Amino acid sequence: MERDIVRLKRVDSTNNEAARIIAHEGRGEQFYVIADYQEYGRGQADHGWVSEPGENLLLSKVIFPAFLSVSEQFLLSKAVSLSIRDLLNEFSISALIKWPNDILTSSGKIAGILIENSLTGRQISHSIVGVGLNVLQKKYPVFPHPATSMALEMGREPVLSAVETAIMAHMEKRYNQLEKGESDHLSGEYLEALFRLNEDSWFSDGKHEFRGMITGVNRFGELEIKTGQGIHSFGFHQVRMIH
């Protein structure tokens, strides 16, 4: 399949570059931005994304999901999360999805997602889907949650270009499912892959620490946690898992 790809050696972030291209060129078709290195790679809440030059996959995909309403935008996150998990499964790496935007193996965090949606009324005019996937890198700074890579998980180095081709194919497959209205199927698979589902865990809401159990993610993308007082819903940045 032919793909429109903008390749860069160095950029501040692939999401920023994708936004600039949309603003300056007014593109209306899907395209990718792929860079060897990001000076200021971003995650959720402006957290940084650390990556050595030429060792990992730094990719942003621009799509135009006009069929999704604003209230359904988390379906896109589900589709992207599953596409990364599909890619890892293809390379015999088991992974789970940590709400809202991380992909984990038993060793640590292997990928992160940052989706930025532009809205027109109640519809999404376009989305920039940023993916950072650790592929070849073997050494990382000390993080609260350890980082890992495909090379570390596999015990050998995969071919970066093959990983790139595979992730784009899986992203397109999952996006097509979403476009065809297969949201229930996607949501079911997402729930099955959710990290710490139905397991006792400790959380913090910024004011208090509490014990609970993740029971799912609602249609608005809020994490549902069951406590002794019932089931509570939390949006992005309103809760974090402690252990």
C-alpha positions as CSV (number, residue, x, y, z in Angstrom):
1,M,0.0,0.0,0.0
2,E,1.4,3.4,-0.9
3,R,1.6,5.8,2.0
4,D,2.2,9.5,2.1
5,I,5.2,9.8,4.5
6,V,7.1,12.9,5.6
7,R,10.6,11.7,6.8
8,L,12.8,13.9,8.9
9,K,16.2,13.4,10.6
10,R,15.4,15.8,13.5
11,V,12.3,17.6,14.7
12,D,11.0,19.1,17.9
13,S,8.2,16.6,17.9
14,T,6.4,14.7,15.1
15,N,3.0,15.8,16.4
16,N,4.2,19.5,16.2
17,E,5.5,19.0,12.7
18,A,2.2,17.3,11.6
19,A,0.3,20.3,13.0
20,R,2.5,22.7,11.1
21,I,2.0,20.8,7.9
22,I,-1.8,20.9,8.3
23,A,-1.7,24.7,9.0
24,H,0.7,25.6,6.2
25,E,-0.3,23.1,3.5
26,G,-3.9,22.5,4.3
27,R,-3.7,18.7,3.6
28,G,-7.0,16.9,3.6
29,E,-5.7,13.3,3.2
30,Q,-4.0,11.0,5.7
31,F,-0.3,11.2,6.0
32,Y,2.5,10.2,8.4
33,V,5.4,12.1,9.9
34,I,8.4,9.9,10.9
35,A,11.6,11.2,12.5
36,D,14.9,9.7,13.6
37,Y,15.1,12.0,16.6
38,Q,12.8,14.3,18.6
39,E,14.3,17.2,20.5
40,Y,11.2,17.6,22.6
41,G,9.1,14.4,22.4
42,R,5.9,14.7,24.3
43,G,3.6,12.4,26.2
44,Q,0.4,13.1,28.1
45,A,0.4,16.2,30.3
46,D,3.6,17.4,28.6
47,H,5.6,14.6,30.0
48,G,8.8,14.0,27.9
49,W,9.5,11.0,25.7
50,V,13.2,10.0,25.8
51,S,14.6,8.4,22.7
52,E,18.1,7.9,21.3
53,P,18.6,9.0,17.6
54,G,17.7,6.4,15.0
55,E,17.0,3.7,17.6
56,N,13.2,3.9,18.0
57,L,10.0,4.5,16.1
58,L,8.8,8.1,16.4
59,L,5.7,8.5,14.3
60,S,2.6,10.7,13.9
61,K,-0.3,9.9,11.7
62,V,-2.8,12.5,10.6
63,I,-6.4,11.2,10.1
64,F,-9.8,12.8,9.4
65,P,-12.3,10.8,11.5
66,A,-15.4,12.9,10.7
67,F,-17.5,9.8,11.5
68,L,-16.6,10.1,15.2
69,S,-18.4,12.5,17.5
70,V,-16.5,14.3,20.3
71,S,-18.0,12.0,22.9
72,E,-16.6,9.0,21.0
73,Q,-13.1,10.2,20.6
74,F,-11.6,7.7,23.1
75,L,-12.5,5.0,20.6
76,L,-9.6,6.3,18.5
77,S,-7.2,5.7,21.5
78,K,-8.6,2.2,21.8
79,A,-7.9,1.4,18.2
80,V,-4.4,2.8,18.3
81,S,-3.5,1.0,21.5
82,L,-4.7,-2.3,20.0
83,S,-2.7,-1.7,16.8
84,I,0.5,-1.4,18.9
85,R,-0.4,-4.5,20.8
86,D,-1.0,-6.3,17.5
87,L,2.4,-5.2,16.2
88,L,4.1,-6.5,19.4
89,N,2.2,-9.8,19.2
90,E,3.5,-10.2,15.6
91,F,7.0,-10.0,17.0
92,S,6.1,-12.5,19.8
93,I,6.0,-9.8,22.6
94,S,3.2,-9.9,25.1
95,A,1.9,-6.6,26.2
96,L,-1.0,-4.9,28.0
97,I,-2.6,-1.5,27.7
98,K,-2.3,0.8,30.7
99,W,-5.0,3.4,30.7
100,P,-5.0,5.9,29.2
101,N,-2.0,5.9,26.8
102,D,0.8,3.4,27.7
103,I,1.7,0.0,26.4
104,L,3.5,-2.3,28.9
105,T,5.3,-5.6,28.9
106,S,6.1,-7.5,32.1
107,S,9.5,-5.7,32.1
108,G,8.2,-2.1,31.7
109,K,6.9,0.6,29.4
110,I,7.5,-0.1,25.7
111,A,5.3,2.5,23.9
112,G,3.3,5.6,24.5
113,I,0.5,7.4,22.6
114,L,-0.4,11.0,22.4
115,I,-3.6,11.8,20.4
116,E,-4.4,15.5,19.7
117,N,-7.9,16.1,18.3
118,S,-9.1,19.2,16.5
119,L,-12.8,19.8,16.9
120,T,-15.4,21.4,14.8
121,G,-18.7,21.6,16.7
122,R,-19.5,18.1,17.9
123,Q,-17.3,16.4,15.3
124,I,-13.6,15.7,15.1
125,S,-12.1,17.6,12.1
126,H,-8.7,15.9,12.2
127,S,-6.6,14.0,14.7
128,I,-2.8,13.7,15.1
129,V,-1.9,10.3,16.5
130,G,1.6,10.3,18.0
131,V,3.3,7.0,18.7
132,G,6.6,6.5,20.4
133,L,7.7,2.8,20.3
134,N,11.0,1.6,21.8
135,V,12.6,-0.6,19.3
136,L,16.4,-0.9,19.4
137,Q,17.4,1.2,22.5
138,K,18.8,-0.8,25.4
139,K,19.8,1.8,28.0
140,Y,17.4,4.3,29.6
141,P,17.4,6.8,32.4
142,V,15.8,5.8,35.7
143,F,12.1,6.3,35.4
144,P,9.3,5.7,38.1
145,H,8.1,2.9,35.8
146,P,11.0,1.1,34.0
147,A,11.4,1.4,30.2
148,T,12.0,-1.5,27.9
149,S,12.3,-2.1,24.1
150,M,11.5,-4.7,21.5
151,A,15.2,-5.5,21.3
152,L,15.4,-6.1,25.1
153,E,12.2,-8.2,25.0
154,M,13.2,-10.3,22.0
155,G,16.9,-10.8,23.0
156,R,17.8,-9.6,19.5
157,E,17.4,-6.5,17.3
158,P,14.5,-6.4,15.0
159,V,14.8,-4.5,11.7
160,L,13.5,-1.0,12.3
161,S,12.1,-0.6,8.8
162,A,10.1,-3.8,9.2
163,V,8.7,-2.6,12.5
164,E,7.7,0.7,10.8
165,T,5.9,-1.1,8.0
166,A,4.1,-3.4,10.4
167,I,2.9,-0.7,12.7
168,M,1.4,1.3,9.9
169,A,-0.4,-1.8,8.6
170,H,-1.8,-2.5,12.0
171,M,-2.9,1.1,12.6
172,E,-4.7,1.2,9.2
173,K,-6.4,-2.2,10.0
174,R,-7.7,-1.0,13.3
175,Y,-8.7,2.4,12.0
176,N,-10.7,0.6,9.2
177,Q,-12.5,-1.4,11.9
178,L,-13.4,1.8,13.6
179,E,-14.5,3.4,10.4
180,K,-16.8,0.4,9.7
181,G,-18.6,0.8,13.0
182,E,-17.0,-2.1,14.8
183,S,-16.6,-0.2,18.0
184,D,-18.1,-2.9,20.2
185,H,-15.6,-5.4,18.9
186,L,-12.7,-2.9,19.5
187,S,-14.0,-2.1,23.0
188,G,-14.2,-5.8,23.9
189,E,-10.6,-6.4,22.8
190,Y,-9.4,-3.3,24.6
191,L,-11.0,-4.4,27.9
192,E,-9.4,-7.8,27.6
193,A,-6.0,-6.2,27.2
194,L,-6.4,-3.6,30.0
195,F,-3.6,-3.6,32.6
196,R,-4.7,-4.6,36.2
197,L,-8.3,-5.2,35.1
198,N,-10.2,-6.7,38.1
199,E,-7.1,-6.7,40.3
200,D,-6.8,-4.9,43.7
201,S,-4.6,-1.8,43.3
202,W,-3.8,1.4,45.0
203,F,-4.6,4.8,43.4
204,S,-4.2,8.5,44.1
205,D,-6.6,11.2,43.1
206,G,-4.1,13.9,44.1
207,K,-5.7,14.4,47.5
208,H,-6.2,10.9,48.8
209,E,-4.8,7.4,48.3
210,F,-7.4,4.6,48.0
211,R,-7.7,1.0,47.2
212,G,-9.9,-0.1,44.3
213,M,-10.3,-2.4,41.3
214,I,-10.4,-1.3,37.7
215,T,-13.6,-2.6,36.2
216,G,-13.4,-0.9,32.7
217,V,-13.4,2.3,30.7
218,N,-16.6,4.0,29.9
219,R,-17.7,5.5,26.6
220,F,-16.2,8.8,27.4
221,G,-12.8,7.3,28.1
222,E,-13.0,7.6,31.8
223,L,-11.4,4.9,34.0
224,E,-14.0,3.0,36.1
225,I,-12.7,2.0,39.6
226,K,-14.7,0.0,42.1
227,T,-14.2,0.8,45.7
228,G,-16.1,0.0,48.9
229,Q,-18.3,3.0,48.1
230,G,-19.2,1.9,44.6
231,I,-17.9,2.4,41.1
232,H,-16.3,5.8,40.4
233,S,-15.3,7.3,37.0
234,F,-12.1,9.3,36.6
235,G,-11.0,11.3,33.6
236,F,-7.4,11.9,32.3
237,H,-5.1,13.3,35.0
238,Q,-7.7,12.8,37.7
239,V,-6.2,9.5,39.0
240,R,-3.0,7.6,38.9
241,M,-2.2,4.1,39.9
242,I,0.4,3.8,42.7
243,H,0.8,0.1,42.8
